[in-house]
Protein backbone atom coordinates (compact mmCIF):
# COMPACT_ATOMS: atom_id res chain seq x y z
CA UNK A 1 0.00 0.00 0.00
CA UNK A 2 1.38 3.39 -0.96
CA UNK A 3 1.08 6.48 1.18
CA UNK A 4 -1.46 7.90 -1.28
CA UNK A 5 -4.08 5.15 -1.15
CA UNK A 6 -6.42 3.71 1.43
CA UNK A 7 -6.40 0.01 2.37
CA UNK A 8 -8.85 -2.26 0.59
CA UNK A 9 -10.87 -2.51 3.81
CA UNK A 10 -13.06 0.65 3.92
CA UNK A 11 -13.75 2.74 6.98
CA UNK A 12 -17.09 1.93 8.59
CA UNK A 13 -18.13 5.58 8.78
CA UNK A 14 -16.62 9.01 9.28
CA UNK A 15 -18.67 11.92 10.60
CA UNK A 16 -17.08 15.35 10.21
CA UNK A 17 -18.54 17.82 12.72
CA UNK A 18 -18.05 21.55 12.21
CA UNK A 19 -20.00 24.74 12.76
CA UNK A 20 -20.09 28.13 14.37
CA UNK A 21 -18.65 28.53 17.86
CA UNK A 22 -21.38 28.17 20.47
CA UNK A 23 -23.65 26.14 18.18
CA UNK A 24 -23.27 22.89 20.13
CA UNK A 25 -20.35 21.02 18.55
CA UNK A 26 -19.21 19.68 21.93
CA UNK A 27 -22.71 18.34 22.62
CA UNK A 28 -22.76 16.68 19.18
CA UNK A 29 -19.34 15.12 19.69
CA UNK A 30 -20.37 13.74 23.10
CA UNK A 31 -23.54 12.29 21.53
CA UNK A 32 -21.44 10.55 18.89
CA UNK A 33 -19.06 9.26 21.53
CA UNK A 34 -22.01 7.83 23.46
CA UNK A 35 -23.17 6.19 20.22
CA UNK A 36 -19.88 4.32 19.94
CA UNK A 37 -17.85 6.63 17.72
CA UNK A 38 -14.15 7.20 18.26
CA UNK A 39 -14.03 11.01 18.50
CA UNK A 40 -11.20 13.46 17.81
CA UNK A 41 -11.62 17.16 18.53
CA UNK A 42 -9.96 19.92 16.50
CA UNK A 43 -7.92 17.74 14.19
CA UNK A 44 -5.88 19.92 11.79
CA UNK A 45 -7.43 19.34 8.32
CA UNK A 46 -4.05 18.68 6.71
CA UNK A 47 -3.70 15.62 8.97
CA UNK A 48 -7.09 14.16 8.02
CA UNK A 49 -5.94 11.86 5.17
CA UNK A 50 -3.13 10.36 7.23
CA UNK A 51 -5.43 9.88 10.22
CA UNK A 52 -8.06 8.14 8.09
CA UNK A 53 -5.48 5.82 6.57
CA UNK A 54 -4.51 4.72 10.07
CA UNK A 55 -8.17 4.30 11.07
CA UNK A 56 -8.90 2.16 8.01
CA UNK A 57 -6.99 -0.62 9.77
CA UNK A 58 -9.48 -0.56 12.65
CA UNK A 59 -13.12 -1.60 12.69
CA UNK A 60 -14.83 1.39 14.30
CA UNK A 61 -16.89 4.45 13.54
CA UNK A 62 -14.99 7.74 13.61
CA UNK A 63 -16.12 11.32 14.33
CA UNK A 64 -13.83 14.30 13.80
CA UNK A 65 -14.53 17.89 14.87
CA UNK A 66 -12.94 20.84 13.09
CA UNK A 67 -13.55 24.51 13.73
CA UNK A 68 -12.35 28.02 13.07
CA UNK A 69 -9.21 27.49 15.14
CA UNK A 70 -7.75 25.88 12.00
CA UNK A 71 -9.24 28.51 9.67
CA UNK A 72 -6.19 28.62 7.41
CA UNK A 73 -6.66 24.96 6.44
CA UNK A 74 -10.44 24.96 5.94
CA UNK A 75 -10.42 25.74 2.18
CA UNK A 76 -8.22 22.71 1.63
CA UNK A 77 -10.62 20.59 3.66
CA UNK A 78 -13.55 21.54 1.40
CA UNK A 79 -11.70 20.33 -1.70
CA UNK A 80 -10.52 17.23 0.16
CA UNK A 81 -14.02 15.82 0.77
CA UNK A 82 -14.84 14.71 -2.81
CA UNK A 83 -11.37 13.22 -3.14
CA UNK A 84 -11.86 11.17 0.03
CA UNK A 85 -15.23 9.92 -1.21
CA UNK A 86 -13.70 8.91 -4.53
CA UNK A 87 -11.21 6.82 -2.56
CA UNK A 88 -13.99 4.97 -0.76
CA UNK A 89 -14.26 6.94 2.48
CA UNK A 90 -17.91 7.16 3.64
CA UNK A 91 -17.73 10.66 5.11
CA UNK A 92 -20.71 12.63 6.43
CA UNK A 93 -20.05 16.33 7.04
CA UNK A 94 -22.41 17.88 9.61
CA UNK A 95 -22.49 21.64 10.22
CA UNK A 96 -24.07 23.06 13.37
CA UNK A 97 -25.37 26.61 13.20
CA UNK A 98 -27.51 29.05 15.18
CA UNK A 99 -28.78 32.59 14.77
CA UNK A 100 -26.45 35.41 15.73
CA UNK A 101 -28.73 36.46 18.59
CA UNK A 102 -28.66 32.90 19.95
CA UNK A 103 -24.87 32.76 19.77
CA UNK A 104 -24.56 36.14 21.51
CA UNK A 105 -26.81 34.93 24.31
CA UNK A 106 -24.88 31.66 24.74
CA UNK A 107 -21.51 33.41 24.91
CA UNK A 108 -22.96 35.86 27.43
CA UNK A 109 -24.29 33.02 29.58
CA UNK A 110 -21.09 30.97 29.55
CA UNK A 111 -18.72 33.98 29.64
CA UNK A 112 -16.36 32.15 27.30
CA UNK A 113 -14.34 34.21 24.81
CA UNK A 114 -14.95 33.65 21.13
CA UNK A 115 -12.03 31.74 19.52
CA UNK A 116 -11.32 34.59 17.10
CA UNK A 117 -11.32 37.13 19.93
CA UNK A 118 -8.90 34.96 21.91
CA UNK A 119 -6.70 34.42 18.85
CA UNK A 120 -6.44 38.16 18.27
CA UNK A 121 -5.56 38.75 21.92
CA UNK A 122 -2.87 36.04 21.83
CA UNK A 123 -1.37 37.65 18.73
CA UNK A 124 -1.40 41.12 20.30
CA UNK A 125 -3.91 42.37 17.72
CA UNK A 126 -7.04 44.49 18.26
CA UNK A 127 -9.87 42.26 19.45
CA UNK A 128 -13.06 42.30 17.36
CA UNK A 129 -16.38 42.78 19.10
CA UNK A 130 -18.26 39.52 19.70
CA UNK A 131 -20.81 40.15 16.96
CA UNK A 132 -18.00 40.97 14.53
CA UNK A 133 -16.14 37.78 15.47
CA UNK A 134 -19.29 35.75 14.80
CA UNK A 135 -19.73 37.28 11.34
CA UNK A 136 -16.04 36.80 10.47
CA UNK A 137 -16.35 33.17 11.54
CA UNK A 138 -19.40 32.70 9.31
CA UNK A 139 -17.40 33.95 6.33
CA UNK A 140 -14.47 31.65 7.12
CA UNK A 141 -16.77 28.62 7.44
CA UNK A 142 -19.08 29.42 4.50
CA UNK A 143 -17.43 26.97 2.12
CA UNK A 144 -17.61 24.11 4.59
CA UNK A 145 -21.23 24.91 5.43
CA UNK A 146 -22.12 24.73 1.74
CA UNK A 147 -21.02 21.10 1.42
CA UNK A 148 -22.42 19.89 4.77
CA UNK A 149 -25.73 18.87 6.24
CA UNK A 150 -26.79 21.82 8.39
CA UNK A 151 -28.45 21.47 11.80
CA UNK A 152 -30.00 24.62 13.25
CA UNK A 153 -29.56 24.46 17.02
CA UNK A 154 -31.09 27.87 17.80
CA UNK A 155 -34.21 26.45 19.46
CA UNK A 156 -32.75 23.14 20.67
CA UNK A 157 -31.96 22.01 24.17
CA UNK A 158 -28.83 19.82 24.43
CA UNK A 159 -30.94 16.68 24.96
CA UNK A 160 -32.86 17.34 21.73
CA UNK A 161 -29.67 18.02 19.78
CA UNK A 162 -28.21 14.74 21.03
CA UNK A 163 -31.34 12.94 19.85
CA UNK A 164 -31.23 14.58 16.41
CA UNK A 165 -27.55 13.69 16.01
CA UNK A 166 -28.26 10.06 16.87
CA UNK A 167 -31.10 9.98 14.34
CA UNK A 168 -28.91 11.43 11.59
CA UNK A 169 -25.99 9.07 12.05
CA UNK A 170 -28.36 6.16 12.56
CA UNK A 171 -29.81 6.61 9.07
CA UNK A 172 -28.38 4.12 6.61
CA UNK A 173 -25.26 5.36 4.81
CA UNK A 174 -25.47 5.90 1.09
CA UNK A 175 -28.39 7.40 -0.78
CA UNK A 176 -30.30 10.49 0.22
CA UNK A 177 -31.82 10.88 3.69
CA UNK A 178 -35.08 12.81 3.58
CA UNK A 179 -35.78 14.95 6.67
CA UNK A 180 -39.24 16.42 7.33
CA UNK A 181 -39.25 19.15 9.99
CA UNK A 182 -42.17 21.10 11.47
CA UNK A 183 -41.64 24.55 12.95
CA UNK A 184 -43.36 27.75 14.09
CA UNK A 185 -42.85 30.86 11.97
CA UNK A 186 -43.05 32.97 15.13
CA UNK A 187 -39.72 31.42 16.22
CA UNK A 188 -38.06 31.83 12.83
CA UNK A 189 -37.41 29.67 9.79
CA UNK A 190 -34.93 26.81 10.45
CA UNK A 191 -31.44 27.58 9.15
CA UNK A 192 -31.08 23.98 8.00
CA UNK A 193 -34.09 23.99 5.64
CA UNK A 194 -33.55 23.17 1.96
CA UNK A 195 -37.23 23.72 1.14
CA UNK A 196 -39.74 25.74 3.20
CA UNK A 197 -43.50 25.37 2.83
CA UNK A 198 -45.86 27.79 4.58
CA UNK A 199 -49.10 26.07 5.66
CA UNK A 200 -50.53 28.96 7.69
CA UNK A 201 -53.24 29.34 5.03
CA UNK A 202 -54.82 26.03 6.10
CA UNK A 203 -57.72 25.88 8.61
CA UNK A 204 -56.26 26.10 12.12
CA UNK A 205 -57.32 23.45 14.70
CA UNK A 206 -56.10 25.85 17.41
CA UNK A 207 -59.43 27.68 17.16
CA UNK A 208 -61.42 24.55 17.96
CA UNK A 209 -61.57 24.26 21.74
CA UNK A 210 -61.28 20.49 22.04
CA UNK A 211 -58.37 20.37 19.54
CA UNK A 212 -56.36 23.25 20.97
CA UNK A 213 -54.37 21.25 23.58
CA UNK A 214 -53.64 18.42 21.11
CA UNK A 215 -50.98 18.21 18.38
CA UNK A 216 -50.86 17.14 14.76
CA UNK A 217 -49.80 13.67 15.91
CA UNK A 218 -53.14 13.13 17.67
CA UNK A 219 -55.91 11.38 15.75
CA UNK A 220 -58.64 14.04 16.31
CA UNK A 221 -56.41 16.76 14.81
CA UNK A 222 -55.32 14.49 11.95
CA UNK A 223 -58.96 13.56 11.22
CA UNK A 224 -59.98 17.22 11.23
CA UNK A 225 -57.24 18.28 8.81
CA UNK A 226 -57.69 15.22 6.62
CA UNK A 227 -61.29 16.36 6.08
CA UNK A 228 -60.20 19.82 4.88
CA UNK A 229 -59.88 19.99 1.05
CA UNK A 230 -57.19 22.68 1.34
CA UNK A 231 -55.00 20.42 3.49
CA UNK A 232 -55.43 17.54 1.05
CA UNK A 233 -54.49 19.77 -1.89
CA UNK A 234 -51.43 21.13 -0.04
CA UNK A 235 -50.21 17.63 0.81
CA UNK A 236 -50.66 16.32 -2.72
CA UNK A 237 -48.88 19.30 -4.28
CA UNK A 238 -45.89 19.13 -1.90
CA UNK A 239 -45.67 15.37 -2.45
CA UNK A 240 -45.78 15.79 -6.24
CA UNK A 241 -43.08 18.48 -6.12
CA UNK A 242 -40.76 16.32 -4.03
CA UNK A 243 -41.28 13.19 -6.12
CA UNK A 244 -40.48 15.22 -9.24
CA UNK A 245 -37.21 16.61 -7.87
CA UNK A 246 -35.87 13.97 -5.47
CA UNK A 247 -34.14 12.02 -8.27
CA UNK A 248 -32.25 15.17 -9.28
CA UNK A 249 -30.98 15.68 -5.74
CA UNK A 250 -29.96 12.02 -5.56
CA UNK A 251 -28.09 12.37 -8.86
CA UNK A 252 -26.34 15.40 -7.38
CA UNK A 253 -24.92 13.12 -4.64
CA UNK A 254 -26.77 14.90 -1.86
CA UNK A 255 -26.70 13.09 1.48
CA UNK A 256 -29.61 14.89 3.16
CA UNK A 257 -32.57 16.99 2.07
CA UNK A 258 -34.51 18.88 4.75
CA UNK A 259 -38.10 19.85 3.99
CA UNK A 260 -39.40 22.34 6.56
CA UNK A 261 -43.16 22.79 7.03
CA UNK A 262 -44.17 25.87 9.01
CA UNK A 263 -47.36 27.09 10.65
CA UNK A 264 -48.04 29.68 13.33
CA UNK A 265 -47.26 27.68 16.47
CA UNK A 266 -45.63 24.51 15.15
CA UNK A 267 -48.20 22.37 16.96
CA UNK A 268 -51.04 21.33 14.68
CA UNK A 269 -50.92 21.91 10.91
CA UNK A 270 -47.17 21.66 10.28
CA UNK A 271 -46.89 18.61 12.55
CA UNK A 272 -49.75 16.86 10.73
CA UNK A 273 -48.19 17.50 7.32
CA UNK A 274 -44.76 16.30 8.45
CA UNK A 275 -46.23 13.09 9.89
CA UNK A 276 -48.29 12.44 6.75
CA UNK A 277 -45.46 13.19 4.32
CA UNK A 278 -43.06 11.00 6.29
CA UNK A 279 -45.54 8.13 5.98
CA UNK A 280 -46.03 8.70 2.26
CA UNK A 281 -42.28 8.72 1.60
CA UNK A 282 -41.50 5.79 3.92
CA UNK A 283 -40.71 3.66 0.88
CA UNK A 284 -38.07 6.16 -0.27
CA UNK A 285 -35.48 4.79 2.13
CA UNK A 286 -34.07 6.78 5.03
CA UNK A 287 -36.76 9.20 6.23
CA UNK A 288 -36.51 11.23 9.43
CA UNK A 289 -39.11 13.43 11.08
CA UNK A 290 -38.48 16.34 13.44
CA UNK A 291 -40.86 18.62 15.31
CA UNK A 292 -38.81 21.60 16.42
CA UNK A 293 -41.33 23.19 18.73
CA UNK A 294 -42.73 19.94 20.13
CA UNK A 295 -39.23 18.52 20.70
CA UNK A 296 -38.13 21.72 22.40
CA UNK A 297 -41.04 21.60 24.86
CA UNK A 298 -40.85 17.86 25.56
C-alpha positions as CSV (number, residue, x, y, z in Angstrom):
1,X,0.0,0.0,0.0
2,X,1.4,3.4,-1.0
3,X,1.1,6.5,1.2
4,X,-1.5,7.9,-1.3
5,X,-4.1,5.2,-1.2
6,X,-6.4,3.7,1.4
7,X,-6.4,0.0,2.4
8,X,-8.9,-2.3,0.6
9,X,-10.9,-2.5,3.8
10,X,-13.1,0.6,3.9
11,X,-13.8,2.7,7.0
12,X,-17.1,1.9,8.6
13,X,-18.1,5.6,8.8
14,X,-16.6,9.0,9.3
15,X,-18.7,11.9,10.6
16,X,-17.1,15.3,10.2
17,X,-18.5,17.8,12.7
18,X,-18.1,21.5,12.2
19,X,-20.0,24.7,12.8
20,X,-20.1,28.1,14.4
21,X,-18.6,28.5,17.9
22,X,-21.4,28.2,20.5
23,X,-23.6,26.1,18.2
24,X,-23.3,22.9,20.1
25,X,-20.4,21.0,18.5
26,X,-19.2,19.7,21.9
27,X,-22.7,18.3,22.6
28,X,-22.8,16.7,19.2
29,X,-19.3,15.1,19.7
30,X,-20.4,13.7,23.1
31,X,-23.5,12.3,21.5
32,X,-21.4,10.6,18.9
33,X,-19.1,9.3,21.5
34,X,-22.0,7.8,23.5
35,X,-23.2,6.2,20.2
36,X,-19.9,4.3,19.9
37,X,-17.9,6.6,17.7
38,X,-14.2,7.2,18.3
39,X,-14.0,11.0,18.5
40,X,-11.2,13.5,17.8
41,X,-11.6,17.2,18.5
42,X,-10.0,19.9,16.5
43,X,-7.9,17.7,14.2
44,X,-5.9,19.9,11.8
45,X,-7.4,19.3,8.3
46,X,-4.1,18.7,6.7
47,X,-3.7,15.6,9.0
48,X,-7.1,14.2,8.0
49,X,-5.9,11.9,5.2
50,X,-3.1,10.4,7.2
51,X,-5.4,9.9,10.2
52,X,-8.1,8.1,8.1
53,X,-5.5,5.8,6.6
54,X,-4.5,4.7,10.1
55,X,-8.2,4.3,11.1
56,X,-8.9,2.2,8.0
57,X,-7.0,-0.6,9.8
58,X,-9.5,-0.6,12.7
59,X,-13.1,-1.6,12.7
60,X,-14.8,1.4,14.3
61,X,-16.9,4.5,13.5
62,X,-15.0,7.7,13.6
63,X,-16.1,11.3,14.3
64,X,-13.8,14.3,13.8
65,X,-14.5,17.9,14.9
66,X,-12.9,20.8,13.1
67,X,-13.6,24.5,13.7
68,X,-12.4,28.0,13.1
69,X,-9.2,27.5,15.1
70,X,-7.8,25.9,12.0
71,X,-9.2,28.5,9.7
72,X,-6.2,28.6,7.4
73,X,-6.7,25.0,6.4
74,X,-10.4,25.0,5.9
75,X,-10.4,25.7,2.2
76,X,-8.2,22.7,1.6
77,X,-10.6,20.6,3.7
78,X,-13.5,21.5,1.4
79,X,-11.7,20.3,-1.7
80,X,-10.5,17.2,0.2
81,X,-14.0,15.8,0.8
82,X,-14.8,14.7,-2.8
83,X,-11.4,13.2,-3.1
84,X,-11.9,11.2,0.0
85,X,-15.2,9.9,-1.2
86,X,-13.7,8.9,-4.5
87,X,-11.2,6.8,-2.6
88,X,-14.0,5.0,-0.8
89,X,-14.3,6.9,2.5
90,X,-17.9,7.2,3.6
91,X,-17.7,10.7,5.1
92,X,-20.7,12.6,6.4
93,X,-20.0,16.3,7.0
94,X,-22.4,17.9,9.6
95,X,-22.5,21.6,10.2
96,X,-24.1,23.1,13.4
97,X,-25.4,26.6,13.2
98,X,-27.5,29.0,15.2
99,X,-28.8,32.6,14.8
100,X,-26.5,35.4,15.7
101,X,-28.7,36.5,18.6
102,X,-28.7,32.9,20.0
103,X,-24.9,32.8,19.8
104,X,-24.6,36.1,21.5
105,X,-26.8,34.9,24.3
106,X,-24.9,31.7,24.7
107,X,-21.5,33.4,24.9
108,X,-23.0,35.9,27.4
109,X,-24.3,33.0,29.6
110,X,-21.1,31.0,29.5
111,X,-18.7,34.0,29.6
112,X,-16.4,32.2,27.3
113,X,-14.3,34.2,24.8
114,X,-15.0,33.6,21.1
115,X,-12.0,31.7,19.5
116,X,-11.3,34.6,17.1
117,X,-11.3,37.1,19.9
118,X,-8.9,35.0,21.9
119,X,-6.7,34.4,18.9
120,X,-6.4,38.2,18.3
121,X,-5.6,38.7,21.9
122,X,-2.9,36.0,21.8
123,X,-1.4,37.6,18.7
124,X,-1.4,41.1,20.3
125,X,-3.9,42.4,17.7
126,X,-7.0,44.5,18.3
127,X,-9.9,42.3,19.4
128,X,-13.1,42.3,17.4
129,X,-16.4,42.8,19.1
130,X,-18.3,39.5,19.7
131,X,-20.8,40.2,17.0
132,X,-18.0,41.0,14.5
133,X,-16.1,37.8,15.5
134,X,-19.3,35.8,14.8
135,X,-19.7,37.3,11.3
136,X,-16.0,36.8,10.5
137,X,-16.3,33.2,11.5
138,X,-19.4,32.7,9.3
139,X,-17.4,33.9,6.3
140,X,-14.5,31.6,7.1
141,X,-16.8,28.6,7.4
142,X,-19.1,29.4,4.5
143,X,-17.4,27.0,2.1
144,X,-17.6,24.1,4.6
145,X,-21.2,24.9,5.4
146,X,-22.1,24.7,1.7
147,X,-21.0,21.1,1.4
148,X,-22.4,19.9,4.8
149,X,-25.7,18.9,6.2
150,X,-26.8,21.8,8.4
151,X,-28.5,21.5,11.8
152,X,-30.0,24.6,13.2
153,X,-29.6,24.5,17.0
154,X,-31.1,27.9,17.8
155,X,-34.2,26.4,19.5
156,X,-32.8,23.1,20.7
157,X,-32.0,22.0,24.2
158,X,-28.8,19.8,24.4
159,X,-30.9,16.7,25.0
160,X,-32.9,17.3,21.7
161,X,-29.7,18.0,19.8
162,X,-28.2,14.7,21.0
163,X,-31.3,12.9,19.8
164,X,-31.2,14.6,16.4
165,X,-27.5,13.7,16.0
166,X,-28.3,10.1,16.9
167,X,-31.1,10.0,14.3
168,X,-28.9,11.4,11.6
169,X,-26.0,9.1,12.0
170,X,-28.4,6.2,12.6
171,X,-29.8,6.6,9.1
172,X,-28.4,4.1,6.6
173,X,-25.3,5.4,4.8
174,X,-25.5,5.9,1.1
175,X,-28.4,7.4,-0.8
176,X,-30.3,10.5,0.2
177,X,-31.8,10.9,3.7
178,X,-35.1,12.8,3.6
179,X,-35.8,15.0,6.7
180,X,-39.2,16.4,7.3
181,X,-39.3,19.1,10.0
182,X,-42.2,21.1,11.5
183,X,-41.6,24.5,12.9
184,X,-43.4,27.7,14.1
185,X,-42.8,30.9,12.0
186,X,-43.0,33.0,15.1
187,X,-39.7,31.4,16.2
188,X,-38.1,31.8,12.8
189,X,-37.4,29.7,9.8
190,X,-34.9,26.8,10.5
191,X,-31.4,27.6,9.1
192,X,-31.1,24.0,8.0
193,X,-34.1,24.0,5.6
194,X,-33.5,23.2,2.0
195,X,-37.2,23.7,1.1
196,X,-39.7,25.7,3.2
197,X,-43.5,25.4,2.8
198,X,-45.9,27.8,4.6
199,X,-49.1,26.1,5.7
200,X,-50.5,29.0,7.7
201,X,-53.2,29.3,5.0
202,X,-54.8,26.0,6.1
203,X,-57.7,25.9,8.6
204,X,-56.3,26.1,12.1
205,X,-57.3,23.5,14.7
206,X,-56.1,25.8,17.4
207,X,-59.4,27.7,17.2
208,X,-61.4,24.5,18.0
209,X,-61.6,24.3,21.7
210,X,-61.3,20.5,22.0
211,X,-58.4,20.4,19.5
212,X,-56.4,23.3,21.0
213,X,-54.4,21.3,23.6
214,X,-53.6,18.4,21.1
215,X,-51.0,18.2,18.4
216,X,-50.9,17.1,14.8
217,X,-49.8,13.7,15.9
218,X,-53.1,13.1,17.7
219,X,-55.9,11.4,15.7
220,X,-58.6,14.0,16.3
221,X,-56.4,16.8,14.8
222,X,-55.3,14.5,12.0
223,X,-59.0,13.6,11.2
224,X,-60.0,17.2,11.2
225,X,-57.2,18.3,8.8
226,X,-57.7,15.2,6.6
227,X,-61.3,16.4,6.1
228,X,-60.2,19.8,4.9
229,X,-59.9,20.0,1.1
230,X,-57.2,22.7,1.3
231,X,-55.0,20.4,3.5
232,X,-55.4,17.5,1.1
233,X,-54.5,19.8,-1.9
234,X,-51.4,21.1,0.0
235,X,-50.2,17.6,0.8
236,X,-50.7,16.3,-2.7
237,X,-48.9,19.3,-4.3
238,X,-45.9,19.1,-1.9
239,X,-45.7,15.4,-2.5
240,X,-45.8,15.8,-6.2
241,X,-43.1,18.5,-6.1
242,X,-40.8,16.3,-4.0
243,X,-41.3,13.2,-6.1
244,X,-40.5,15.2,-9.2
245,X,-37.2,16.6,-7.9
246,X,-35.9,14.0,-5.5
247,X,-34.1,12.0,-8.3
248,X,-32.3,15.2,-9.3
249,X,-31.0,15.7,-5.7
250,X,-30.0,12.0,-5.6
251,X,-28.1,12.4,-8.9
252,X,-26.3,15.4,-7.4
253,X,-24.9,13.1,-4.6
254,X,-26.8,14.9,-1.9
255,X,-26.7,13.1,1.5
256,X,-29.6,14.9,3.2
257,X,-32.6,17.0,2.1
258,X,-34.5,18.9,4.8
259,X,-38.1,19.8,4.0
260,X,-39.4,22.3,6.6
261,X,-43.2,22.8,7.0
262,X,-44.2,25.9,9.0
263,X,-47.4,27.1,10.7
264,X,-48.0,29.7,13.3
265,X,-47.3,27.7,16.5
266,X,-45.6,24.5,15.2
267,X,-48.2,22.4,17.0
268,X,-51.0,21.3,14.7
269,X,-50.9,21.9,10.9
270,X,-47.2,21.7,10.3
271,X,-46.9,18.6,12.5
272,X,-49.7,16.9,10.7
273,X,-48.2,17.5,7.3
274,X,-44.8,16.3,8.5
275,X,-46.2,13.1,9.9
276,X,-48.3,12.4,6.7
277,X,-45.5,13.2,4.3
278,X,-43.1,11.0,6.3
279,X,-45.5,8.1,6.0
280,X,-46.0,8.7,2.3
281,X,-42.3,8.7,1.6
282,X,-41.5,5.8,3.9
283,X,-40.7,3.7,0.9
284,X,-38.1,6.2,-0.3
285,X,-35.5,4.8,2.1
286,X,-34.1,6.8,5.0
287,X,-36.8,9.2,6.2
288,X,-36.5,11.2,9.4
289,X,-39.1,13.4,11.1
290,X,-38.5,16.3,13.4
291,X,-40.9,18.6,15.3
292,X,-38.8,21.6,16.4
293,X,-41.3,23.2,18.7
294,X,-42.7,19.9,20.1
295,X,-39.2,18.5,20.7
296,X,-38.1,21.7,22.4
297,X,-41.0,21.6,24.9
298,X,-40.8,17.9,25.6
